[in-house]
Amino acid sequence: MADKLTWKDTEEIAYALIDTFPDQDPLKLSFPKLHKMVIALEDFGDSPDKSNEAVLESIQMAWYEEVK
């Protein structure tokens, strides 16, 4: 992947989280913990300050929808 993920890449971030944390239940994560997990992804390249609760909730729900 040439381009790094940004906060707008909700679905792609969800897939990366599934691959990186396959045993994690996304609904049991706090938003601060989810934020740390996203910015720790190898392919993530956006500013940590650009997220907010709505963005994190979108990522959490996309992740949940894929694993439920």
C-alpha positions in Angstrom: 0.0 0.0 0.0 1.6 3.2 -1.1 -0.7 5.6 0.7 -0.9 5.7 4.5 -4.3 5.4 6.1 -6.1 8.5 7.4 -9.0 8.9 9.8 -11.3 9.1 6.8 -10.4 5.4 5.9 -12.9 3.9 8.3 -13.4 0.6 6.6 -9.7 0.1 5.8 -8.8 0.9 9.4 -11.4 -1.6 10.6 -9.8 -4.3 8.4 -6.3 -3.5 9.6 -7.5 -3.7 13.2 -9.1 -7.1 12.6 -5.8 -8.3 11.1 -3.7 -6.9 13.9 -6.0 -7.6 16.9 -8.0 -10.7 15.8 -9.2 -11.7 19.3 -10.3 -8.2 20.4 -14.0 -7.4 20.8 -14.3 -3.9 19.4 -17.4 -3.2 21.6 -15.3 -3.7 24.8 -12.8 -0.9 23.9 -12.8 2.6 25.3 -12.3 5.3 22.7 -8.8 6.3 24.2 -7.7 2.6 23.8 -9.1 2.4 20.3 -7.3 5.7 19.4 -4.0 4.2 20.6 -4.6 1.0 18.6 -5.4 2.9 15.4 -2.3 5.2 15.6 -0.1 2.2 16.3 -1.1 0.5 13.0 1.8 0.2 10.7 -0.1 1.6 7.7 -1.6 4.6 9.6 -0.1 7.9 8.7 -2.5 10.7 9.8 -2.2 13.1 12.7 -3.3 11.6 16.0 -5.0 15.0 16.7 -7.4 14.7 13.8 -9.7 12.1 15.4 -12.8 12.7 17.5 -15.4 10.6 19.2 -17.5 10.4 16.0 -14.6 9.1 13.9 -13.7 6.5 16.6 -17.3 5.4 16.8 -17.4 4.9 13.0 -14.3 2.8 13.1 -15.6 0.8 16.1 -18.9 0.1 14.3 -17.2 -0.8 11.0 -15.0 -3.2 12.9 -18.0 -4.7 14.8 -20.0 -5.1 11.6 -17.2 -7.2 10.1 -16.7 -9.5 13.0 -20.2 -10.0 14.3 
